[in-house]
Amino acid sequence: MAHQLGLDAQADARWIALTQTIERGAGWLDQVLQRWPSPESILGDNERSSHDQCESSSETNLKTNHRPAGWASLQRFIDGASPNRLLRCLPKSSSLYLVTIADPLYPPLLAECSDRPPFLFVQGELDSLTSTTLSVVGTRKPSLDGQRAATDLTGAAVALGLTVVSGLALGIDGVAHQAALSAKGNTIAVLPSGLDQIYPSRHRRLAQNIAKSGAVVSEFPLGTPPRRHHFHRRNRTLSGFSRATLVIEAGRPSGTLITASAAADQGRDVMTLPWSIYHPEGAGCRYLLDAGATLIQSTEDLAHSLDLRIPDQSMTQSVARHASAVPVQSEGLPLDQRQILSLLGRESHPAETLALRLDWEVDRCLACLSALEVQGWIQKGPKGYGAMR
């Protein structure tokens, strides 16, 4: 069973020490945990073999009855572990668990991956790990239409009974998590760092809200900061959670494409939206479609691709209008005006919202909007400005 941290300081210390041995290799620890699923089972196995006496041996076949090289030192390391002060840094608003590959609550689809993490730290509800999930990813700098599409499709996923998995990053990830919460659904955040070092830090409150009904998950030991190579590892875990990954909006190259590639490598479905050829943050989506990704233009498409029945026909509204982005003949316009059009898509947005998104002064934004309106590119309505072509 999963170990709940915070109830027994000595047991916690031994479990945390065991996770720190991942430095010997994730595959090595995976095999150790399958044969010895707890620190107690490791400490209780005191029979010696020829391999115990050869601690310098670098390779040992753990699929046999042999113990790994350095078995005695592993036992001493676990037995001598001291209570970990990092546990005190974690919020007490939700439970903290350690789940290993030997646990029935380990995510079932992730367990099928050849490079699965041997353990997961989990803050929140354990049941969410075994729920039916959809991974949702996208750019850190989404257009307003990208944010709208992420909100609509994530809400649809929740209505279909899915738990939404994403990476807590700025942009589409954060929008997807928040949309799932707003729809009264569950969501799982997969971190590129230890649970005590929420990244990005501005999403700390979002992570706490996620843990109340879903889970914040990390495959890294406590105290691990986010490092460049951790993101690739996190992305593979994120895609491994689900049978399908939905790419909302992505440039090229981008970290989002790495996640999509990981999903394909794992034999999982990749789905994406059809953005305009003049929308730079849609280049990655167009690339994925060309490579065989499933086209999603509506919540009905999403349900059909996942072989799920739509519970409410009102969910079938199209989201293609959110992916239309920049009009076709806009290349001759000044850069400022093209940036405005890129954000507008086919929806209407107030000038203040556009200015905030572009980090412009409102007067600068209004000047561009006026010029585009005079030229017939956009029109002003009750809800703000929207593209006409």
FENLIN-V260309 format. One record per pair of residues at least 6 apart in sequence whose ideal C-beta (glycine too) atoms are under 8 Angstrom apart, sorted by the first residue. I is the first residue (numbers start at 1). J is the second residue. Records with the same first field share a line. If there is no record, write none. Layout:
I->J, J
//
This chain:
1->103, 104, 105
2->97, 98, 99, 103, 105, 122, 126
3->11, 12, 15, 38, 97, 98
4->95, 96, 97
5->12, 15, 87, 96, 97, 98
6->12, 87, 95, 96
9->83
10->83
11->39
12->83, 84, 87
13->81, 82, 83, 84
14->39, 40, 43, 78, 79, 81
15->38, 39, 98
16->81, 84, 86, 87, 98, 221, 222
17->39, 77, 78, 81
18->29, 39, 42, 78
19->98, 119, 121, 221, 222
20->221
21->29, 32, 74, 77
22->29, 118, 119, 221
26->115, 117, 118
28->62, 68
29->118, 119
30->101, 116, 118
31->62, 63
32->42, 62, 68, 118
33->100, 101, 102, 118, 119
34->101, 102
35->62
36->42, 45
37->100, 102, 103
39->78
42->74, 75, 78
43->75, 78, 79
45->67
46->75
49->66, 67
51->57, 60, 66, 67, 68, 69, 71
52->67, 71, 72
54->69
55->69, 70, 71, 72, 73
56->69
57->69
58->69
59->69
60->66, 67, 68, 69
62->68
68->74
84->222
86->194, 196, 222, 223
87->96, 222
89->196
90->96, 123, 195, 196
91->123, 208, 211
93->208, 211, 212
94->123, 124, 125, 208, 211, 212
95->123, 124, 126
96->121, 122, 123, 195
97->121, 122, 123, 126
98->119, 120, 121, 122
99->105, 106, 119, 120, 122, 126, 129
100->106, 118, 119, 120
101->111, 116, 118, 119
105->126, 127, 129, 130
106->120, 129
107->120, 129, 130, 133, 240, 241
108->130
109->133, 240, 241, 242, 243, 268
110->116, 117, 237, 240, 241
112->240, 266
113->236, 240, 266
115->236
116->237, 240
117->219, 233, 237
119->219
120->129, 217, 218, 219
121->194, 195, 217, 218, 219, 220, 221, 222
122->129, 215, 216, 217
123->195, 207, 211, 215, 216, 217
124->210, 211, 212, 213, 214, 215, 216
125->186, 211, 213, 214, 215
126->215
128->163, 186, 188, 213, 214, 215
129->188, 215, 217
131->162, 163, 186
132->161, 162, 163
133->162, 163, 164, 165, 188, 241, 242, 243
134->157, 162, 163, 164, 165, 242, 244, 245, 246, 306
135->164, 165, 166, 238, 239, 241, 242, 244, 245, 246, 259, 263
136->150, 153, 154, 157, 164, 165, 166, 172, 173, 176, 245, 246, 248
137->166, 167, 172, 173, 176, 235, 238, 245, 246, 247, 248, 250, 256, 259, 260
138->146, 150, 171, 172, 173, 176, 247, 248, 249, 250, 256
139->146, 171, 172, 248, 249, 250, 251, 254, 256, 281, 284
140->169, 170, 171, 172, 173
141->171, 281
142->150, 171, 172, 175, 248, 249, 281
143->249, 279, 281, 325, 342, 343, 345
144->343, 344, 345, 347, 349, 353, 354, 357
145->322, 323, 324, 325, 343, 344, 345, 346, 347
146->172, 248, 249, 281, 322
147->172, 175
148->319, 322, 345, 347
149->248, 249, 273, 319, 322, 323
150->172, 175, 176, 179, 248, 249
151->175, 179
152->299, 317, 319, 322
153->246, 248, 296, 299, 302, 319
154->164, 175, 176, 179, 180, 183
155->179, 180, 182, 183
156->299, 302, 303, 315
157->164, 180, 185, 246, 302
158->164, 179, 180, 183, 184, 185, 186
159->183, 311, 312, 315
160->302, 303, 306, 308, 310, 311
161->308
162->185, 306, 308
163->180, 185, 186, 187, 188, 214
164->176, 177, 179, 180, 185, 186, 187, 188
165->187, 188, 190, 238, 241, 242
166->172, 173, 176, 177, 187, 188, 189, 190, 238
167->173, 189, 190, 191, 192, 234, 235, 238, 259
168->174, 177, 189, 190, 191, 198, 199, 200, 203, 206, 207, 210, 216
169->200
170->200, 202, 203
172->248, 249, 256
174->203, 206
176->187, 248
177->187, 189, 206, 210
178->206
180->186, 187, 214
181->187, 209, 210, 213
186->213, 214
187->210, 214
188->210, 214, 215, 216, 217, 241
189->206, 207, 210, 214, 215, 216, 217
190->217, 218, 234, 237, 238, 241
191->198, 199, 216, 217, 218, 220, 226, 234
192->199, 220, 226, 227, 230, 231, 233, 234
193->199, 218, 220, 224, 225, 226, 230
194->218, 220, 221, 222, 223, 224, 225
195->216, 218, 222
196->222, 223
197->223, 224, 225, 226
198->204, 207, 216
199->226
207->216
210->216
217->237
218->224
219->233, 234, 237
220->230
224->230
231->255, 258
232->258
235->255, 258, 259, 262
236->259, 262, 266
238->245, 259, 262
239->245, 259, 260, 262, 263, 266, 268
240->262, 266, 268
242->263, 268
243->268, 269, 306
244->263, 268, 269, 270, 271, 305, 306
245->259, 260, 263, 268, 269, 270, 271
246->271, 272, 296, 302
247->256, 257, 259, 260, 270, 271, 272, 273, 284, 285, 288, 293
248->272, 273
249->273, 275, 281, 282, 285
250->256, 257, 260, 272, 281, 282, 283, 284, 285, 288
251->280, 281, 282, 283, 284
252->283, 284, 287
253->284
254->284
256->284
257->284, 287, 288
260->270, 272, 284, 288, 293
263->269, 270
264->270
269->294, 305
270->288, 292, 293, 294
271->293, 294, 295, 296, 302, 305
272->285, 288, 289, 293, 294, 295, 296
273->282, 285, 295, 296, 297, 319, 320, 322, 323
274->285, 286, 289, 295, 297, 320, 323
275->281, 282, 283, 285, 286, 323, 325
276->282, 323, 324, 325, 326, 327, 328
277->286
278->325, 326, 327, 328, 330, 331, 342
279->325, 326, 342
280->342
281->342
282->323, 325
285->293
289->295
294->301, 305
295->301
296->302, 305, 319
297->318, 319, 320, 323
298->316, 317, 318, 319, 320
299->310, 315, 316, 317, 319
300->310, 315, 316
303->309, 310, 315
310->316
321->345, 346, 347
322->345, 346, 347
323->345
324->345, 346, 387
325->341, 342, 345
326->338, 341, 342
327->341, 377, 387, 389
328->389
329->389
330->337, 338, 341, 377
331->338
333->341, 372, 377
334->368
336->364, 368
337->368, 371, 372, 377
339->358
340->354, 358, 365, 368, 369, 372, 378
341->372, 377, 378, 387
343->349, 354, 357, 358
344->354, 378, 385, 386, 387
345->387
346->386, 387
347->386
348->381, 382, 383, 384, 385, 386
349->383, 384, 385, 386
350->383, 384, 385
351->362, 365, 366, 369, 384, 385
352->362
353->384
354->360, 365, 369, 384, 385
355->361, 362, 364, 365
358->365
369->378, 380, 385
372->378, 385
373->379, 380, 385
376->388, 389
377->387, 388, 389
378->385, 386, 387, 388
379->385, 386, 388
//
